Amino acid sequence: MSSRAAIVSAFLSGALLLAGSEAAESQSVSVPVIRFDAASVGRPVNPLLFGANHRWVENASGSADPATGLTYPAVVAQIKDVGISMIRYPAGLLGNLFRWERAIGPRDRRGLQISGLVVAPVPFDSSFGVDEYGTLLRQTGATGNLLINFGTGTAAEAADFVAYMTAPQGSPPVNGIDWAARRAANGHPEPFPVAYAEIGNEYEPFVQTMIDQNYWIKGEPVSINPACAEHKIACLYAFGGSTRFTDQPVVADADWRPATSISTGAPGQTVYARYRPVAPGSETVTVGGRPWAGRSDLAAAPADAQVYAIDHRTGAITFGDGVHGAIPPKGAAIAVTYVSGPHEGFVDFYRAIKAANPAVRVCSSIHDESFLRIMGERFAYDCLQQHPYAIGNPARDTQPTVQEFFVAMAARMVGLGDQVRHTQHLVERHAGANAGKVELLLSEWGMLGTFPPYARHFARSQGQSVMAALALRQFILAGVAAADRTVLTDFVWAPIPPALAAVQSSDVQAAEEAMRNPENSTSGDFALFAGPGPRTIVTPPALAMKLMRQATGGLITVTVAATPRLKTATGAEVEAVQAYATRDAAGTVWLVVINADPVNDVATRIEPRNLSATSAEVSVLASPAITDENNPSNPERVAIRSSQIAMPAGGLSHVFPRHSVTAIRFPSR
């Protein structure tokens, strides 16, 4: 069947039923009509919707020069050209336990970091540190979004991080330190632009059923606010408290792999309880399953005394050297039972950061109803972290063709808007008079998982550009304040470092498989800029963001009448033609149209009101195949193509290519 015949057939039925790649036969003709009133302008689209999540490990996922730590100039130019407006650092899961003070100043004096993935808690260096991140913000004009270490950090450390990033010269000290002067001493006298600070990553209770990010909250509560104790995670997160761990293997300072809990037989070993601080007097340290005794000082201990000294603030446990206290036998397992805490909660972090910089918006990383009910109107939060993802799963995605798969995933991407609106309704229900001030920060969004064999690299394809556009449209219409797509850069066209492959995935099984076979990892496919640098390649999803980034004026109400509905044999359903429009301060109107039909070009009528333009510029992101991608042999196979068209007084007939994103610019006269 020809494309034209397929279009007519789809219009006849008002719906498109995919069976393989053929359209169902139909019964009545109806052409989609897009209408908008250019004079009716509502709330603005926030430019910070076009951000990205940035992973600092392995030279910022291959985007930074190992010799300098700075982002390659070509990558900077690509980020600027696409218009990435916000950059999150130090990523999500990877940044959960990030000790920011170890990542400033001379690179040869920086400390190691620990991955936040408990199944692969490997150490990483801090070569792409806070200073390099701030430099990237300046170079690209992007705004900063900081992830704050809630798992092993303190409210004071969070306030210090914000002060280091944002305090102007001459600002008062924070926690006794002039952080602006410290930053200047490291070569950065001017503040870095930062809009948001997120307190931890994905403490959402339901997330913990998929991947453990609770850290100290994971333990048995010892002290917890009794008013909300039935909601353990949300309650401890909100107000802090203490938790008990029993026979927990000790770890190294920046390496939590199992081997670090085994004695090396060396004199003077120091190991750590995972979650500082350790409540004084609560600990029992065992070596080979037998308890050793705690002492305040090992200097006077006999050579054979089975003793240790502990720093309760840091959790450091030190053993003897064979002269002053015994050495744990080589190969012996070392464990500790202890109470971790007291820990501060979100309300303490919020207060400390606001004292350091009231302009930085502080976000909770829990948005479920238990937390919102606990916070109510009494306890402040500026924003909520939410991570809407559509998950690819070959066991579930049994569609026989790439076209059916495309429609099924499109329906999931549109469904992300429902997730966002649900959270907005919960805020309205529980935040009272404060509800209008609470923003949603979608600091990770997109797709995760793996895909069917016929679309293995769907995450970096033209099809994915349509998925990104569908989700962004939902966020725009829902009034979301800011968003970061996952992820900014990554290894795609070179072997991925094994340690990075192990920690990139939020799926435990995928992470374990990546550790075994890093060469088979496809997690890098989700990057906007496919690396490693310096010759990164701009992916189709990045180009979709570039098209939509231009349309960030005030929203204009758009209606699409008689759009075909796409349906799969498995029950997924989505509208083929989706659109939104904006008008900027200069009077320029942008109309963005997404054709989610994987098979057919769609002919439409565009009928604007109060539009004076006599011509328009049409920019189209399209490619013949859904799975088309940009790669080293053809880096511009998928590209934005622009042309000028006349704008007749009565409206415009236009054909939108299959699986495409189009932006039409109507200049003011």
Secondary structure, DSSP 8 states (H G I E B T S, - for coil): --HHHHHHHHHHHTEEE-BTTB----S-----EEEEEEEEEEEE--GGGSEEE---HHHHHHTB-TTT-SB-HHHHHHHHHHT--EEEES-SGGGTT--GGGGSS-GGG---EE-S-TTS--EE--SS-HHHHHHHHHHHT-EEEEEE--SS--HHHHHHHHHHHH--TT---BTTB-HHHHHHHTT--S---EEEEEESS---GGGGGTS---GGGGSEEEE--GGGTTSHHHHHHHH-EEEEEEEEE-BBTTB-SGGGGB----TT-EEE-SSS-B-TT--EEEETTEEEEE-S-STT--TT--EEEEETTTTEEEE--SSSS----TT-BEEEEEEEEEE--HHHHHHHHHHH-TTSEEEES--SHHHHHHHTTTS--SEEE---EEEE-TTT---SSHHHHHHHHHHHHHHHHHHHHHHHHHHHHHSGGGGGG-EEEEEEEEEEE---GGGTTGGGBHHHHHHHHHHHHHHHHHT--EEEEE-SEEE-SS---HHHHHHS-SSHHHHHHHHH-GGG--GGGG-SEEESSSS-EE-HHHHHHHHHHT--SEEEEEEEES--EEE-TTS-EEESEEEEEEE-TT--EEEEEEE--SS--EEEEEEEES---SEEEEEEEE-SSTT-B-BTTBTTSSEEEEEEEE--TT-EEEEE-TTEEEEEEE---
